[in-house]
Amino acid sequence: MNSLGINKPKKETKIVVAMSGGVDSSVVAALMKQEGYDVTGITLKLYDDIKQSKEGRQCCAGQDIMDAKRVSEKININHEILYYQKKFKSEVIDSFIDSYTAGETPIPCVQCNQTVKFRDLFKYAKDLKADALITGHYVSRVQKNGRASMYRAKDYNRDQSYFLFSTTQEQLDYLRFPLGEIDKSETRSIAKKLNLNVADKPDSQDICFVPNGDYSSVIKKFRPESFKRGKIVDLKGNQIGEHEGIINYTIGQRKGIKISSDKPLYVVNINAKNNTVIVGRKENLEIKEIQLRELNILADKKEFSEIINIKVRSTGRLLKAKINLFNEHAKVEILDKETGISPGQACVFYSKDSYGDKVLGGGWINRTLNNNLST
């Protein structure tokens, strides 16, 4: 059994490494080559180049493809480019816009993993007869009795398990995540020791197809009709202001409401059907229950019989919750205090065992409920 858990000599083990052009996936490719595996690097071109911000960068742009190719040449591996712009536009960008115009707060990074990366690239790697698909994600994988489980990464500050909740069991059995047990600083140190050209390259910032984090500019480009004026109302339905399009607002937002009040006002709900933004106090943001759609379960359902932990945003803390599972949806009772949860985000389930925080699966937040109103 080799270091990837595959019963083959390393030199006979064919692997595909998803290379984004960043330091993480470049280090993974280099380490796999160094260990003696038969490595092919694949980079996805997902959209036509856009202007990048001065503060950071987006992945899967033209410079990233060149960086991935340079790394591949340096470590002497085959490198391919897959042109997935049409797939990415229809399954990620269009879905993102649909969600925002419906008053939700979407997470396109999850949908990207769910579609073009872990579905289409997965299939391509299988077609190449590769034994495994390797990525630079910070997430841990534990295999027992031929079945893989996903865990939060050792470096909690870099952990990406939240974004991978929709990974299927079949995909997880095939995937490998070599960076799950090391810190980001160690990854950069390895890149420098190997003299990789991306060793000091900044991490990706914001969403890859959203320049400078300006979501509204993307929606204006594809759906200019979405910018329709409407009412800003209080919890009783009284109009107290006017907005220039619901896509400019997210639940929990405080800045940009532009309404004078003796206490700060927050966006507590967005009603796309009526084109209204509902505002209230901070205490009105507390959510007690959420309802989920499109579940992906990676564990035995008996593991949900007790109180487990959940995350409702990528940078959020673990919250205690009770889960009621149904066929395609779930009802989640949140036992800890949490505010500003928005439909369109993901809710990911975790349980604690001797290996760490195990990912049990998750679903998309369809509705939230509190004592004031529901969305």
N, C-alpha and C positions, 0 to 999 in steps of 0.2 A: 504494500500500500504506500503510495507516494504522499508527499506533503499536502496534496489537494484531496486526499482520501479516495483516490482512484487507483484501482488495482492494475497498474501498468508502470513500466519504467518511465522515468520523466521524459527521456528523449523520444519515446513513442506516444506520449500524451499530447494531443493537439488541443490547444486552447485559443480562444478568441478573447482579446482584451479590448473593451470599449474605451477608446482613447479620445477624450474631449479636447486635448491640447493643453490641459492644465497640469499642474505639478502632481496631483494625486494619481491620476490614471497613467501618467508617464512613469512615475516611480513603480507602480504595479507592473507595467509592461517590462521595465528594466529588471525588476526582481525576478519575475518569472523566467526571463531569458537567462539571467545569471544562474538560476537553479537548474537550467538545462531542459526546460520545456520547449516544445515546438510551438512558437508564438506567432499569431497573426494579429496585428493591430487594425482595428476598424474605427473610422471616424465618420460621424453622421453630419451631413450638411442639412440643416433643418430650416434655414431661412436665408434670404438674400441679405447681404451685409447692411448694417444700419450704423448710424453715428453712435460712437460709444462715449460714455461719460469719462470725465477726467479722473474721477475718484476710483473707478474700478473698471471691470470689464464684464462682458457677457460671454457665455460659452457658445460653441458651435458656429462661430463666425469665421470669416476668411482667414484671419491671422491665426486662429486656433487650429485650423486645418493644416496650415503651413508649419506650425509648431509641432503638431503631432507627427507630421511627415519627417521633420528634422530629427526628432527623438527616435523615430523608427529607424532612420538611416544610421544614427549614431550607435544604437544598440544592435543593429543588423537583424531586423525582423521584417517580414512582409507587412505592407500597409495598404489598406483599401479605403476608399471613400464611398459611402452610400448616400445617394441623393434623395432625401426624404422630404423635400420642401412641400410637396403637395399633401402628403400624409400629415405632416406637422400642421399645415394650415387648416386642414379640415377637422383634425381630431384634437388639436390642442388650442390653436389661436381662436378658431371659431367657437369652440366650447367655452373658452375663457370669456369671450365677448358676450355669448348667450347668457352666461352665468351673471356677469356684471350688470347687464341690462335687465335681468330679472330681480335685481336688488340683492344679489348674493355677493360673497367675497370668495372668489375661486382660488384654487391652488394649481396652476398649470404644471408645476414641476411634478406633481403626483401623476397627472394625466400623461405627461411625457414619458415617465417611467412605465406607466400602465400600457401605453400604446407603442410608440415607435421604438422605445428602448427594450423593454422586457417582453414585448410581443413580437414585433417585427425583427429586431436584431436577434432575439432569441431564436426565431425560426431560421434566420440566415445562418447563424452559427451552427444550428442543427444540420442545415443543408450542406455545410462545409465538412460535416462529420466530425466536428470538434467535440472533445470530451467534456468541456466546461466553458462557460462564459464568465469572464473575470471583469470586475469593475473596481473603480477607486472610491466607492462609497464607504463612509465610516459607519459600519454596522457589523455586528458579529454574527457568525453562523456556527451552530453546533449540530453535528450529525450523530444521531444515535439510532442503531438498528435500521440503518438504511434510509432514515427520514431526517430531513434537515429542519432546524428551528432557527428563527431569527431573534437576535437580542440587541439591546442598545449597545453602542460602541463603548469601548473603554474610556475614550475621551468624550465625556458627556457634552462638552462645549461644541463638538463637531458631529455628534450623533445625528444620523440621517434616517433612522428607522421610521420616523413619522412619515417621511416622504415615500416609503417603500411598503406601506401597509397593504397595498393592493396587489403585491406580488403573490402569485399563485403557488401552491405547493409544488407543482411540476416545475415551475421556474426556479423556485428556491432550491430544489434538489440539484439543479443544474448549475446554479450560480455559485460564485466564490467571491469573498470580500477580504482580501489580504490585509487591509488597513484597519480592520475592526479592533485589533488589539494594540494599536500604537497611537501615540499622540501626533497631532499635526506638526509640531515642532520637529519630531523625529523624521517625519516624511520629508520635510524640507532639508533636513540634515543629510538624509540619504541622497536626495537629488543633487546636493552640492558635492558630496563625495563622488558621485558618478559623473559629475561635470555635465549635467543635463542643462540645456539652454533655458529651461522653464523653472529652474530652481527658485528664482526670486519673482516669478510671475505672480501678480496679484490674484486673489481668489475672485470667482465670479460674484458679481453684485446684482441684486434685484432679479427680475425675470429676464431671461435671455432676449426675448423679442420686445422688451419694454425699455427703450432708451431713457436713462436717468430716472427710472422709476415712475415715469409719467404715464400712468395707465390710461388716462382720459385721451391722450394724444393717439394711442393705438385704436381706441374705440371710435374716435372722431374720424380716423382714416378709413375704417371699414364700415362704420355705422353712424354717419353724421346725423341721421334722423333721431338718434338716441338723446341728443341734447335738447330736451323739451322742458320748458319751464313748468314748475308746479308748486304746490304748497308745502311749506314747513308748518307742522301742526304740533300742539302739545298733546299730552296723554288723553285729554278730554276731547280732542278733535278740533280744537279752536285754532284757526290760522294765526300764526305769529310771525310769519316771514315767507319768503319765496326763494326757491332754488332754481338753478339753471341746468338741471339734469341730475337724476338720481345716481348716475354713474360717478359723480364727484364725491359720493359719500359712502362710508362704510360704518357698520355698527361699532360703537365705542369711540367714534371720532369726536374730538372736542374742537379742534381748530377748524376755521373756515365756515362755521355756522353763521357767523355775522349777525347775531341777535343779542341785544343787550339784555342782561338779566342780573338779579342780585346774587345768584349762585351760578356756577358754571353749568352749561347745558351740553349734553352729549346726544349723539344719534343713538336711539334705542331701538328703532325699527325702520325698515324701508318697505313701503308698499308699492311694488312695481305696477300692480293692476290699477291703482288709483293715482300713480305718479306722485306720491307724497312721501315726505321724510318726517318721521316722528321723533321728537326730541324730549328729553327729560333729565332728571338729576342722575348723579352717579349711582345712587342706590337702585335706580330703576333698571340698571344694566345687569343686576345679579340674576343668573339663570339657575333654575332648580332642576329642569328636565330638558333633555334633547331627544329628538327622534331622528333616526338614521335610515338612509336608503342604501341600496347597492352594497350590501355587506360582503366582506371577504374574510372568511374564518380560517385560521391556520392552526387551530387547536381543537381538541375534543370539547364538545359543548358542556361536558360536566365541569370543565375548568371555569365556567362562568357562574357556577352555583353559589360561589362566595363573593364577598366584596373584592373587587379588583381595582387596578389603577387605570386611568385614562389620561390622554393628552388631547386637548381641543385646539391647540395651535402649536406650530413647530417649535417656537421658543418658550412655550409654556411649561409650567411645572406639572408633575404627576398629581392627579386628583383621585380621591377615593370615590367609587361609584358602584351602584348595583345595576346589572345589565339584564334585561329581559329580551331574549332572542326570539324572533319569529322567522318565517321563511326567508323573506328578502329584506326585512327591516328589523330594527331594534328600538327599544325604549330605554333610555339611560337616565337613571336618577343620580344626580350629582350630590355627594354627601359633604364636599368641601365648598367653601365660598368661592365663586368664580363669576367674573363679569365680562360683558362684551363678546359673548360667543355669537358667531354669525353663521347663518345658513350658507352652504357652499364650501365651508371648511371641512376638514376631516376630523373624526374622532377615532383615536387609535387605542386599542386595548393592550394592557400589559399585566403580567403576573410575575411575582418574585420567586426565584428558586436558586439553587446553589450556583448556577452559571451567571445569574444576573437578572436583568429585567427582560423577560421573554415577551415577544410580540405575539399576541393571540389573534390579531387581525384588526379590523376596523370597518368604518363605513363613512359615507358622506352625510354631513348634517343637513337634514331636510327642514327641520322646524325646531324652534327653541321656545320654552315656556318659562314664565316667572309669575310673580303675583300681580303684575300690572297688565301684561298683554302677552300675546304669543305672535311669533313670526312664521 
